[in-house]
Amino acid sequence: MLIISEMSYIKESFGELKNNVTWPTLVKAQKLTVVVAVFSILFSLAIWGVDTVFTKVIEGYFSLMN
């Protein structure tokens, strides 16, 4: 019984994706991919910068404790 309900769920899901979802054009998908990649790189650089600053602060603190 569980397998039958899972199979019908999968079939209905594919039907939803095929008939009811509006997919972007290839050009729009490529542009959005570039936007996501740029923001991911910028965000990772920002996190790296904050991590570097915090590392220097912590190292400075512990060097003062010695």
Backbone as ProteinMPNN parsed JSONL, in Angstrom:
{"seq_chain_A": "MLIISEMSYIKESFGELKNNVTWPTLVKAQKLTVVVAVFSILFSLAIWGVDTVFTKVIEGYFSLMN", "coords_chain_A": {"N_chain_A": [[0.831, -1.196, 0.0], [1.943, 1.218, 0.778], [3.912, 1.566, -1.153], [2.409, 1.929, -3.469], [1.091, 4.36, -2.954], [3.311, 6.005, -2.821], [4.269, 5.838, -5.437], [2.141, 6.991, -6.864], [2.296, 9.541, -5.825], [4.771, 10.377, -6.826], [4.233, 10.329, -9.595], [2.192, 12.279, -9.714], [3.661, 14.483, -8.857], [5.55, 14.806, -10.936], [3.734, 15.423, -12.93], [2.76, 17.889, -12.007], [5.13, 19.414, -12.196], [5.52, 19.337, -14.947], [3.202, 20.455, -16.101], [2.193, 22.641, -14.58], [4.193, 24.349, -13.676], [5.992, 27.275, -14.336], [8.674, 27.523, -16.289], [11.842, 29.153, -16.477], [13.317, 30.849, -19.332], [16.169, 29.7, -21.243], [18.125, 31.698, -21.477], [17.397, 33.482, -19.423], [17.68, 31.786, -17.22], [20.44, 31.353, -17.311], [21.377, 33.956, -16.794], [20.375, 34.354, -14.201], [21.794, 32.359, -12.902], [24.393, 33.368, -13.056], [24.083, 35.646, -11.466], [23.55, 34.474, -8.961], [25.968, 33.099, -8.596], [27.814, 35.241, -8.47], [26.926, 36.665, -6.175], [27.271, 34.626, -4.299], [30.058, 34.33, -4.294], [30.819, 36.917, -3.439], [29.614, 36.96, -0.876], [30.959, 34.846, 0.364], [33.54, 35.889, 0.391], [33.138, 38.066, 2.098], [32.512, 36.732, 4.502], [34.934, 35.379, 4.875], [36.605, 37.595, 5.28], [35.572, 38.691, 7.708], [36.03, 36.515, 9.374], [38.821, 36.429, 9.298], [39.452, 38.885, 10.555], [38.326, 38.446, 13.119], [39.925, 36.301, 13.889], [42.447, 37.52, 14.111], [41.891, 39.299, 16.198], [41.269, 37.548, 18.326], [43.719, 36.155, 18.494], [45.369, 38.291, 19.221], [44.271, 38.938, 21.706], [44.83, 36.566, 23.206], [47.593, 36.617, 23.077], [48.146, 38.788, 24.664], [47.373, 37.786, 27.097], [49.363, 36.018, 27.741]], "CA_chain_A": [[0.0, 0.0, 0.0], [2.832, 2.365, 0.867], [4.596, 1.718, -2.448], [1.441, 2.453, -4.429], [0.875, 5.771, -2.674], [4.535, 6.708, -3.201], [4.318, 5.901, -6.896], [1.168, 7.989, -7.326], [2.831, 10.838, -5.435], [5.824, 10.709, -7.787], [3.576, 10.635, -10.869], [1.522, 13.571, -9.573], [4.692, 15.517, -8.77], [6.043, 15.047, -12.287], [2.658, 16.112, -13.642], [2.8, 19.29, -11.557], [6.307, 20.066, -12.774], [5.382, 19.417, -16.399], [2.044, 21.216, -16.576], [1.802, 23.804, -13.79], [5.33, 25.181, -13.324], [6.5, 28.115, -15.417], [10.126, 27.425, -16.284], [12.476, 30.287, -17.143], [14.012, 30.554, -20.583], [17.577, 29.358, -21.05], [18.882, 32.934, -21.27], [17.09, 33.983, -18.083], [18.285, 30.863, -16.256], [21.871, 31.626, -17.308], [21.59, 35.23, -16.1], [20.135, 34.141, -12.775], [22.906, 31.557, -12.4], [25.517, 34.283, -12.882], [23.78, 36.482, -10.299], [23.739, 33.64, -7.771], [27.4, 32.835, -8.448], [28.479, 36.479, -8.03], [26.586, 36.923, -4.777], [27.897, 33.592, -3.477], [31.469, 34.688, -4.159], [30.907, 38.106, -2.585], [29.257, 36.587, 0.489], [32.042, 34.036, 0.927], [34.652, 36.802, 0.669], [32.786, 38.828, 3.295], [32.668, 35.835, 5.653], [36.379, 35.185, 5.033], [37.151, 38.812, 5.877], [35.16, 38.762, 9.108], [36.747, 35.439, 10.066], [40.211, 36.858, 9.436], [39.504, 39.929, 11.578], [38.098, 37.821, 14.415], [41.106, 35.498, 14.21], [43.49, 38.439, 14.58], [41.47, 39.822, 17.499], [41.426, 36.465, 19.308], [45.155, 35.932, 18.658], [45.876, 39.424, 19.983], [43.806, 38.789, 23.085], [45.568, 35.504, 23.881], [48.991, 37.004, 23.215], [48.194, 39.675, 25.817], [47.187, 36.981, 28.301], [50.623, 35.311, 28.046]], "C_chain_A": [[0.867, 1.246, 0.0], [3.521, 2.633, -0.461], [3.656, 2.325, -3.482], [1.214, 3.935, -4.196], [2.111, 6.589, -3.025], [4.628, 6.857, -4.707], [3.334, 6.934, -7.43], [1.628, 9.393, -6.962], [3.897, 11.297, -6.436], [5.215, 11.077, -9.135], [2.881, 11.994, -10.811], [2.534, 14.716, -9.509], [5.261, 15.837, -10.139], [4.988, 15.757, -13.129], [2.599, 17.585, -13.282], [3.949, 20.034, -12.225], [6.153, 20.272, -14.278], [4.302, 20.408, -16.824], [1.797, 22.526, -15.834], [2.941, 24.746, -13.424], [5.75, 25.987, -14.545], [8.016, 28.129, -15.317], [10.719, 28.647, -16.976], [13.116, 29.859, -18.463], [15.471, 30.255, -20.273], [18.398, 30.615, -20.754], [18.644, 33.484, -19.867], [17.71, 33.089, -17.012], [19.794, 31.085, -16.173], [22.179, 32.926, -16.569], [21.407, 35.076, -14.594], [21.248, 33.302, -12.145], [24.125, 32.431, -12.153], [25.298, 35.157, -11.65], [24.014, 35.7, -9.014], [25.222, 33.377, -7.534], [28.142, 34.065, -7.927], [28.182, 36.747, -6.561], [27.179, 35.87, -3.839], [29.366, 33.892, -3.249], [31.636, 35.89, -3.239], [30.627, 37.769, -1.124], [30.365, 35.759, 1.135], [33.261, 34.896, 1.224], [34.381, 37.639, 1.92], [32.958, 37.971, 4.554], [34.142, 35.583, 5.927], [37.013, 36.407, 5.701], [36.813, 38.933, 7.352], [35.888, 37.702, 9.921], [38.207, 35.822, 10.296], [40.361, 37.915, 10.527], [39.317, 39.321, 12.963], [39.291, 36.969, 14.838], [42.213, 36.384, 14.758], [43.145, 38.996, 15.962], [41.678, 38.766, 18.588], [42.917, 36.197, 19.567], [45.787, 37.068, 19.475], [45.504, 39.336, 21.455], [44.629, 37.74, 23.835], [47.052, 35.824, 23.999], [49.171, 37.985, 24.373], [48.076, 38.909, 27.126], [48.475, 36.263, 28.701], [51.566, 36.302, 28.561]], "O_chain_A": [[0.567, 2.219, -0.693], [3.696, 3.786, -0.853], [4.078, 3.154, -4.288], [1.151, 4.7, -5.158], [1.995, 7.729, -3.474], [5.031, 7.911, -5.198], [3.662, 7.677, -8.355], [1.378, 10.338, -7.71], [3.919, 12.459, -6.842], [5.647, 12.048, -9.756], [2.971, 12.776, -11.758], [2.287, 15.795, -10.047], [5.44, 17.007, -10.477], [5.325, 16.606, -13.956], [2.41, 18.435, -14.152], [3.774, 21.134, -12.75], [6.61, 21.28, -14.816], [4.475, 21.125, -17.809], [1.234, 23.45, -16.421], [2.69, 25.837, -12.912], [5.853, 25.452, -15.649], [8.577, 28.682, -14.372], [10.159, 29.129, -17.961], [13.413, 28.685, -18.682], [15.948, 30.526, -19.171], [19.267, 30.599, -19.881], [19.587, 33.906, -19.196], [18.211, 33.587, -16.004], [20.369, 31.014, -15.087], [23.139, 32.989, -15.801], [22.192, 35.606, -13.809], [21.602, 33.511, -10.985], [24.82, 32.257, -11.151], [26.228, 35.381, -10.876], [24.618, 36.22, -8.076], [25.684, 33.426, -6.394], [28.996, 33.952, -7.048], [29.096, 37.026, -5.786], [27.548, 36.187, -2.709], [29.87, 33.73, -2.137], [32.496, 35.885, -2.359], [31.33, 38.245, -0.232], [30.677, 35.943, 2.311], [33.951, 34.657, 2.215], [35.291, 37.891, 2.71], [33.494, 38.442, 5.557], [34.562, 35.572, 7.084], [37.859, 36.266, 6.584], [37.685, 39.246, 8.163], [36.317, 37.97, 11.043], [38.76, 35.568, 11.366], [41.29, 37.851, 11.333], [40.066, 39.643, 13.885], [39.63, 36.922, 16.021], [42.849, 36.042, 15.755], [44.031, 39.145, 16.804], [42.21, 39.073, 19.655], [43.33, 36.032, 20.715], [46.643, 36.821, 20.324], [46.316, 39.623, 22.334], [45.075, 37.981, 24.956], [47.709, 35.352, 24.927], [50.231, 38.013, 24.998], [48.617, 39.332, 28.148], [48.66, 35.934, 29.873], [52.701, 35.96, 28.891]]}, "name": "protein", "num_of_chains": 1, "seq": "MLIISEMSYIKESFGELKNNVTWPTLVKAQKLTVVVAVFSILFSLAIWGVDTVFTKVIEGYFSLMN"}
